[in-house]
């Protein structure tokens, strides 16, 4: 299962573009699951170290809906709106709270591919920094960050929404970066499947 996580508190472009990415992956034969922070209660990590001693998070909130999906996922697509030139606070909270999953199983994310999506109201509003922040999370946890490659998708998917869903749907260059990144992400998943089958 490929897990898509939307870090937007609104039902707008971030959720929509993530949904489009997951549809593309489904068309390529992958099972997907979409999780959105919208309408959910997710608190910031308190770094209390409870999870290190008990292999679970002490905070009782909707993050517990996500923990089993993280365990099951074989690849990740994290999508964030751009707030103040970087990822949203909601996206960062989800990333920080994965600490409990890692405390329970330090290898839970290792060698799993991840792609990133950033949607900004401005064309140059901080999308690339937001992508780098997501890729840093992937790298720190031994994952395989996947970009769309040169000529328009260097770090992943960058969408210019002008703060509306309709304009996000009209961003031809951004949608091209989506197609390129999904294609490379699918190739990485297929390659890993072949590696796994050879090792068995």
N, C-alpha and C positions, 0 to 999 in steps of 0.2 A: 504494500500500500504506500502511495506517495501522499505525504501530509502537506497540505497547504495551510499556512497560517496568515490571517489578515490582521495587521496591527492597527486598524482604523476603528475609531469609535462610531463612525458614521457609515450608513449604507450608501456609499458613493463609489468613486472610481477605483479605489484600492480593492474592495471586495469584488467588483465587477472584473477587473483585469486579472486578478488571481483566479476567478472562476473560469475565465477564458483560457488561461494557462492550463488549468486542470482538465478542461474539455479537450484541449489539444493532446494532452497526455493520454486521456481515455481513448481518443481516436487511434492512438498508437498502441493500444492494448494494455495500458496500465490502469490499475485500480487506484482511485484517489479518494481522499477525505478532506473536506474543508472545515477549518475551525476559525471562527471570528471572535475577536475580543468585544465586538459590538454587543451591547446589552448584557455583558457579563461583568461580574465583580472579580477583578484580579488585583491584588495588592502588591506593592513592591516587596522585593526580598529584604528581610531584616538582617541577613547575614548572622543569624543567631547560632549557626552550626548545629541546630537540632537535627537537620537531615543527615549530617555526617555521622552522628551517633545512632540514629534511628532509621535511616534509609527511607525517610518520608518527610514531607514538609509539614511543619506545625501549623501553618496558616490554613484555615478552613475557608476556602473560596472556590471559584469556578476553575481555577487552574487544575484542580483534581480531575476535571473532565478531559484535560489535555494529556496528563501524564501517561495513561495507557496507550494513547495514540502515538506518543513519542516512542514508547517502547516497541510498538508494532511497526512503525514506519521504516521503509528502506531507502527513502529519499525525502528531501524537504524543499518546499518552496515558501520562502518568507517574503511577504509583501508589506511594505510600510508606506504611509503617506509621509511627505516631507514637512516637518514642523521646525521652524527656526533653523533651516539649513541642514537638518540631520533627521535621523529616524524619529518616529513618534515615541513618546513616553510609554505608551501601551506596548509597543513592540519591544522596547528595552526591558519592561517588566517581565514579559514572557521569557525573553532570553535569560534574564537574571534568575528567574524562578526554575529554569531547567536544572539548576544546581541540585535539586532534590532527585531528579532522574539520574544524574551523574553520580550522586552519592550512593544510590541503590545499585547502579551498574556503571562503573567508570568507562566501559566500552560501548555504552548504548548508542552513541553517535559515531563512533569510529568507523572510518572507511565508507561512510554513507555520503552520497552526493547531495549538494545543496545549491539551489539557484536563488537569486534575489531579484525583487521587483521594487522599484521606488517611483512613486507618483507625486509630482510637484505641481503647484499652481503656476509656477514660473518655468520657462524653458530651462534656465540655468539656476534652479532654486535650491540645489543641494542634493539632487538625486544621486550623483556619483559618491558623495560622502556617505550617504545613507546606505548605498550598496556596499561600500568598503566596510562599514560598521557590521553589516550582516556577514560579510565574508570573513571578517576578523573572528566572529563567533564560530564560524565553520572551521577556520584554521586552528583556533585554540583547542578545539575538541577533536582534532584529527579527522575532520571530514574532508570531502573533496569539493572545493568551490568550483562551480561551473559558470562560465560567462558565455556570451553569445559570440565572442570573437571580435576581431577588428572590423572596421567600417561600420560603426554605429551601435555596437552592443559590447563594448570593450569589457565592461564589468557585469553586465546583465541588462535587465529591462529598465528603461527610463521613459516615463510617460509624462507628457505635458498636458495637464488637465484644465488649466485656466480656472481651476476650482469648480468645474462642472463635469458631470458624468458625460454629457453629450460631447463636450470638447475632447475628453479623453478618448472617446470612441472615434473621433475624427483625426487623432494624431497619427498620421500615416507612418512617420519615421519611428515613433514610439512603438507602434504595433509591429513594425518590421523588426525592431529589437526584440520584441516578444517572441515572434516566430523563430528568429535565429537562436535565441537562448533556449527555448523549449526543445528545439531540434538537437542542440548539443547536449542538453540535459538528458534527453531520451537516449542518445548515443552512449553517454556515460553509464546510464542504467543498464543498457543492453550489454555493454562491455563487461560490467561487473557481474552480470548474470552468467556470462560465458566463463569468467574466471572462477566463479563459485562452483559451476558445474564441473569444471576440470579438476578442481581440488577435492570434489566428493568421490 
